[in-house]
Amino acid sequence: MSRRIAAGWVFALLFGMALVVAGTPMAAAAERPLLPGIVGPDDRTPVDSSAWPWQAIGRLNRKDGGHCTATLIAADAVLTAAHCLYDVRTQRIVAPQELHFLAGYRRGEFFAHGIGRKIERAGGEIPALHLTPESITQDWAIIVLQQPLTIRPLAIRPLTPAEAIKGISLWRAGYSQDRPHMLSVHRGCTILEHLAEGRVLLTDCDATRGDSGSPLLIAAPGEAPAIAGLTSAVAINGAEPGTLAVDARVFRDACARHIRTASPAIQAPAGEPGG
């Protein structure tokens, strides 16, 4: 762990809950100053989630009204942050059937709806109030769905050492709390530092509540976009605030058990995504 991360840093999870004041939804303009995770100017822009790969990213809704972001990694499995599955009131993991994945969600419409059947995650405790880069390495989970979806999944593709060193351009896409009904993307964000022996990425990607579980995407020339990391938390009160993501090397092997080759009917071209 770097010296500047260890001294005086505070980490905040990005699970999204609906904010209300006296029973009335808080206006978006009033919410934004309260939301952590925007590094400098807000670089998030809405995208058309009808185009791939965005349609493989969806809102993960919980029965209690909270939401995160999740990504289809196989026809019957989605990847998200483990803390999104933790109910702080009961101090237990929610039942899988209480999780609803809405692929390509946009303003009440979606391409496919998947309900959880089984949850697989890393061992150990789920990151909660006492966050450290080491605990964030366990902040990932796979939700196996009751039925397969007919959308091309996103592959898992960790950064190579050369890519990580030269600060390759990444995209981060999620359903932020201040824009909960449309997918927003920060294009062109980069890695600032490697933590927890390289298993956690500190980035300058804009993310806030609701963006937990959102993918960090890489699209190298000639390659289809793929998942290089998983958004977990934001670092605040430090010399260089940013977003913390689990490196794809951490969950790659677990995801490999679920990944299937996409059928020709749902193939998408390599390169720059639509939207």
C-alpha positions as CSV (number, residue, x, y, z in Angstrom):
1,M,0.0,0.0,0.0
2,S,1.3,3.4,-0.8
3,R,2.2,5.9,1.9
4,R,-0.2,8.5,0.8
5,I,-3.1,6.0,0.8
6,A,-2.3,4.8,4.3
7,A,-2.4,8.2,5.9
8,G,-5.8,9.8,6.5
9,W,-7.8,8.2,3.8
10,V,-11.5,7.5,4.1
11,F,-13.3,5.0,1.8
12,A,-17.0,5.1,1.0
13,L,-19.1,2.4,-0.7
14,L,-21.3,3.3,-3.6
15,F,-24.5,1.3,-3.0
16,G,-27.5,3.4,-4.1
17,M,-30.6,4.1,-2.0
18,A,-33.5,6.4,-2.9
19,L,-33.1,9.6,-0.9
20,V,-36.3,11.2,0.5
21,V,-36.9,14.3,2.5
22,A,-40.3,14.4,4.4
23,G,-41.6,11.8,2.0
24,T,-40.7,13.7,-1.1
25,P,-37.9,12.7,-3.5
26,M,-34.9,15.0,-3.3
27,A,-34.3,17.0,-6.5
28,A,-31.4,15.9,-8.6
29,A,-29.8,19.3,-8.4
30,A,-29.9,19.2,-4.6
31,E,-28.5,15.6,-4.5
32,R,-25.4,16.1,-6.6
33,P,-23.4,18.2,-4.1
34,L,-23.9,15.4,-1.5
35,L,-22.7,12.6,-3.8
36,P,-19.1,11.5,-3.5
37,G,-16.9,10.2,-6.3
38,I,-16.8,13.0,-8.9
39,V,-13.1,13.7,-9.6
40,G,-12.9,17.3,-10.8
41,P,-15.4,18.2,-13.5
42,D,-18.3,15.7,-14.0
43,D,-17.3,13.7,-17.1
44,R,-20.2,11.3,-17.1
45,T,-22.5,11.4,-20.1
46,P,-25.7,9.4,-20.9
47,V,-25.5,6.7,-23.5
48,D,-28.0,4.8,-25.7
49,S,-28.3,1.5,-23.8
50,S,-29.9,-0.2,-26.8
51,A,-26.5,-0.6,-28.4
52,W,-23.9,-3.3,-27.4
53,P,-22.0,-3.4,-25.1
54,W,-24.2,-1.1,-23.1
55,Q,-27.2,-3.4,-23.3
56,A,-25.2,-6.0,-21.4
57,I,-24.9,-3.6,-18.5
58,G,-28.0,-3.2,-16.3
59,R,-29.5,-2.0,-13.1
60,L,-29.5,-4.5,-10.2
61,N,-32.6,-3.8,-8.1
62,R,-33.1,-5.0,-4.6
63,K,-36.5,-5.7,-3.0
64,D,-35.9,-2.9,-0.5
65,G,-35.6,-0.3,-3.2
66,G,-31.8,0.0,-3.3
67,H,-29.9,-0.5,-6.6
68,C,-26.4,-1.1,-7.9
69,T,-25.0,-1.8,-11.4
70,A,-24.3,-5.3,-12.8
71,T,-22.9,-6.7,-16.0
72,L,-23.8,-9.8,-17.9
73,I,-20.7,-12.1,-18.1
74,A,-22.5,-15.2,-19.3
75,A,-26.0,-15.9,-20.6
76,D,-27.1,-16.8,-17.0
77,A,-24.7,-14.8,-14.8
78,V,-24.0,-11.2,-13.9
79,L,-21.1,-9.6,-12.0
80,T,-21.5,-6.9,-9.4
81,A,-20.0,-5.7,-6.1
82,A,-20.5,-8.0,-3.1
83,H,-21.6,-5.2,-0.8
84,C,-24.6,-4.6,-3.0
85,L,-26.0,-7.9,-1.7
86,Y,-25.6,-7.0,2.0
87,D,-28.6,-5.8,4.0
88,V,-27.3,-3.6,6.8
89,R,-30.6,-3.9,8.7
90,T,-30.6,-7.6,8.9
91,Q,-26.7,-7.9,8.6
92,R,-27.2,-10.7,6.1
93,I,-26.9,-11.3,2.4
94,V,-30.2,-10.8,0.7
95,A,-31.9,-13.9,-0.9
96,P,-30.9,-14.3,-4.6
97,Q,-34.6,-14.2,-5.7
98,E,-34.8,-10.7,-4.3
99,L,-32.3,-9.5,-6.9
100,H,-33.6,-8.3,-10.3
101,F,-31.2,-7.5,-13.2
102,L,-32.6,-5.2,-15.8
103,A,-30.3,-5.4,-18.9
104,G,-30.0,-2.2,-20.8
105,Y,-32.4,-0.4,-18.5
106,R,-33.5,3.1,-19.6
107,R,-36.3,5.1,-18.2
108,G,-38.5,2.2,-17.2
109,E,-37.7,0.0,-20.2
110,F,-35.2,-2.8,-20.6
111,F,-34.0,-5.5,-23.0
112,A,-34.2,-8.4,-20.6
113,H,-35.1,-9.2,-17.0
114,G,-33.2,-11.8,-14.9
115,I,-34.0,-12.9,-11.4
116,G,-31.3,-14.3,-9.1
117,R,-31.1,-18.0,-8.4
118,K,-27.7,-18.3,-6.7
119,I,-25.0,-16.1,-5.4
120,E,-21.3,-16.8,-5.6
121,R,-18.7,-14.5,-4.0
122,A,-15.2,-14.4,-2.5
123,G,-14.7,-15.8,1.0
124,G,-14.4,-13.6,4.1
125,E,-16.4,-10.7,5.3
126,I,-18.2,-8.3,2.9
127,P,-16.7,-4.8,3.0
128,A,-18.9,-2.7,5.2
129,L,-18.0,0.2,7.5
130,H,-14.3,-0.5,7.9
131,L,-13.0,-0.3,4.3
132,T,-9.4,-0.9,3.3
133,P,-7.8,-1.6,0.0
134,E,-7.3,-5.2,1.2
135,S,-11.0,-5.7,2.1
136,I,-12.1,-4.2,-1.3
137,T,-10.3,-7.1,-3.0
138,Q,-13.2,-9.3,-1.8
139,D,-15.9,-6.9,-3.0
140,W,-17.2,-8.9,-6.0
141,A,-20.0,-11.3,-6.5
142,I,-21.6,-13.4,-9.3
143,I,-25.3,-13.7,-9.4
144,V,-26.5,-16.8,-11.3
145,L,-29.8,-16.1,-13.0
146,Q,-32.9,-18.4,-13.1
147,Q,-33.0,-18.2,-16.9
148,P,-30.4,-17.3,-19.5
149,L,-30.7,-14.0,-21.4
150,T,-30.3,-13.6,-25.1
151,I,-27.8,-10.7,-24.9
152,R,-24.1,-11.0,-25.7
153,P,-22.1,-11.0,-22.4
154,L,-19.0,-9.0,-21.8
155,A,-15.7,-10.9,-21.5
156,I,-13.3,-10.5,-18.6
157,R,-10.0,-9.1,-19.8
158,P,-7.4,-7.9,-17.2
159,L,-5.0,-5.2,-18.2
160,T,-1.5,-6.3,-19.2
161,P,1.4,-4.9,-17.2
162,A,2.3,-2.6,-20.1
163,E,-1.2,-1.3,-20.4
164,A,-1.5,-0.6,-16.6
165,I,1.8,1.3,-16.6
166,K,1.2,3.6,-19.5
167,G,-2.2,4.7,-18.2
168,I,-4.5,3.2,-20.9
169,S,-7.8,4.9,-21.5
170,L,-10.8,3.2,-19.7
171,W,-14.5,3.6,-19.7
172,R,-16.7,3.3,-16.6
173,A,-20.4,2.8,-17.1
174,G,-23.1,2.7,-14.4
175,Y,-26.5,3.7,-13.0
176,S,-25.6,6.6,-10.7
177,Q,-28.0,7.7,-8.0
178,D,-28.4,11.1,-9.5
179,R,-29.2,9.5,-12.9
180,P,-30.8,6.3,-11.8
181,H,-32.9,5.8,-14.9
182,M,-30.2,5.9,-17.6
183,L,-26.7,4.6,-18.1
184,S,-23.9,7.1,-17.8
185,V,-20.4,6.6,-19.0
186,H,-17.1,8.3,-18.2
187,R,-14.9,7.8,-21.3
188,G,-11.2,8.3,-21.1
189,C,-10.5,7.8,-17.4
190,T,-7.2,6.3,-16.2
191,I,-5.5,4.4,-13.4
192,L,-3.8,6.6,-10.8
193,E,-2.3,3.9,-8.6
194,H,-2.2,0.2,-7.8
195,L,-3.1,-0.8,-4.3
196,A,-3.3,-4.1,-2.3
197,E,-0.4,-5.6,-4.4
198,G,-2.1,-4.7,-7.6
199,R,-5.4,-6.2,-6.9
200,V,-7.2,-2.8,-6.5
201,L,-7.1,0.0,-8.9
202,L,-7.3,3.7,-7.9
203,T,-8.7,5.6,-10.9
204,D,-9.9,9.0,-11.8
205,C,-13.2,7.6,-13.2
206,D,-16.2,9.5,-12.0
207,A,-18.6,7.3,-10.0
208,T,-21.0,7.8,-7.2
209,R,-23.7,6.0,-5.3
210,G,-25.5,3.5,-7.5
211,D,-22.4,2.9,-9.5
212,S,-21.1,0.1,-7.2
213,G,-20.6,-3.0,-9.4
214,S,-20.2,-1.0,-12.5
215,P,-17.6,-2.3,-15.0
216,L,-14.3,-0.6,-15.9
217,L,-14.1,-1.3,-19.6
218,I,-11.1,-1.6,-21.9
219,A,-11.4,-1.6,-25.7
220,A,-7.9,-2.1,-27.3
221,P,-7.6,-1.6,-31.0
222,G,-9.3,-4.5,-32.9
223,E,-10.8,-5.9,-29.7
224,A,-14.4,-5.8,-28.4
225,P,-14.9,-3.9,-25.1
226,A,-14.2,-6.1,-22.1
227,I,-14.2,-5.9,-18.3
228,A,-10.9,-4.8,-16.8
229,G,-12.2,-4.0,-13.3
230,L,-15.2,-3.7,-11.0
231,T,-16.2,-0.4,-9.2
232,S,-16.4,-0.7,-5.5
233,A,-15.9,2.5,-3.5
234,V,-14.5,6.0,-3.6
235,A,-11.5,7.4,-1.7
236,I,-12.1,10.7,0.0
237,N,-10.3,13.1,2.3
238,G,-7.0,12.2,0.7
239,A,-4.4,14.0,-1.4
240,E,-5.8,12.4,-4.5
241,P,-9.4,11.3,-4.3
242,G,-10.6,8.7,-6.8
243,T,-12.6,5.6,-7.5
244,L,-11.5,2.2,-6.3
245,A,-12.1,-0.9,-8.4
246,V,-11.3,-4.5,-8.0
247,D,-8.8,-5.6,-10.7
248,A,-10.2,-8.2,-13.1
249,R,-7.4,-10.7,-12.2
250,V,-9.1,-11.1,-8.8
251,F,-12.4,-12.5,-10.1
252,R,-11.3,-13.8,-13.6
253,D,-11.1,-17.5,-12.6
254,A,-14.5,-17.4,-10.8
255,C,-16.1,-15.8,-13.9
256,A,-14.5,-18.3,-16.2
257,R,-16.8,-21.0,-14.9
258,H,-19.8,-19.2,-16.2
259,I,-18.6,-17.6,-19.4
260,R,-19.9,-19.2,-22.6
261,T,-19.1,-18.5,-26.2
262,A,-21.7,-16.1,-27.6
263,S,-23.8,-17.5,-30.4
264,P,-23.5,-15.9,-33.9
265,A,-26.9,-14.4,-33.5
266,I,-25.7,-12.1,-30.7
267,Q,-22.2,-11.3,-31.8
268,A,-21.2,-7.6,-31.9
269,P,-18.4,-6.0,-33.8
270,A,-15.1,-5.2,-32.1
271,G,-13.9,-1.7,-31.5
272,E,-15.8,1.5,-30.4
273,P,-19.2,0.7,-28.9
274,G,-22.4,2.4,-30.0
275,G,-24.2,5.1,-28.1
